Amino acid sequence: MKSIKVTILGKQFPLKVDEAEEENMIRICNYVDERFKRFREQLVKQPESTVMSLAALSIAEELFEARNNSSQLEQNEHLSMERVNKSLERLLEIIKED
């Protein structure tokens, strides 16, 4: 495990991560920080907890949409493979008949 420090909304947070995950975790923290900053700019009069909660909900929404899209792609791929398999089965039957 490696200790790193990340900054989100101007506050430093110590994290322990696997060395292999360090770059990925830094990218994730930078993404979260940017989203929080964007919400902070739009919600100037709101408390920081509100800004962070709304930004977190926005990030979660993105995650759920991405999961849903991924699931739909997997379903489409599965259906395509079923069609290909059926076509191949028909072709094999035709070849066997000859």
N, C-alpha and C positions, 0 to 999 in steps of 0.2 A: 504494500500500500504506500501511496505517496501523498504527502500533505501539500495542498495547494490553497491559495487564497483567491477568491473571486470577488468582484465588486458588483453589487446590484443596488441601483438607486443611491449610489454614493456610499454604501455601507459594505465593509469587507466581511466576508464569511469564510471561515476555514473549512475545507473539505478534505476528506481522505478518499482517494480513488485508486483503482488499479492503474498502474503505469500505462497499460494499453488503452485505458479509457480517458486518459488525461485530456487529450486534444478534443475529444468528443464532448466531455463535460464542460470544457472551456467554451466551446461553440454553443452549447445549450445555455450556459449562464449568460453569455453575450446576447443570445436571442431573447432570453427572458428580460434582461436589463433593457434592451432596446424597446421591447414591447411596453414595459413599465414606464419608460421615459416618454413614449408616445402618448400613453394614457395620461401621464402626469401633465403633459402640455395641454391636453384637451380638457382636463378636469382640475384646473388650477385651484379652485376653491374647495375641493373635496379633501378629506383627510387621506393620508398615505395608505391607511388600511383599506379604504374604499377603492382607491386607485389600484392597489395590488390585487384586491379581490376581483375587480372587473377585468383586469388584464389576465388574471389566471383563468377566469371563465372564458375569455376570448381564446386563449391558448388551448384550453380543453375542448372548446368547440371545434377548433382546427383539427385537433387530434381525432375527435370523433368523426368528423367529415372524412379525414384521410383514411381512417379505419373502414368506414362505410364504403368509400371508393375502392379500397383495396379488396374488400370482401366481394363487391360487385364484379371487379375484374377477375377475381378467382372463380366466381360462379360462371362468368362468360367464358373463361378459358376451359372450365370443366365441360360446359355445354358444347363448345367447339370440339373438344377432344372426343366427346361422345358421338358427335356427328361424323367426325373423321373415322372413328372406330367402326361405326355402322356402315359407312361407305366401304371401308376396307373389308369388312365381313361380307358384304354383298359382292364385292369384286372377287373375293376368294371363292365364294359359292359359284359364281359364273365361271371362273377358271376351272373349278373341280368338275363342273358339268360338261365342259368341253373335252 
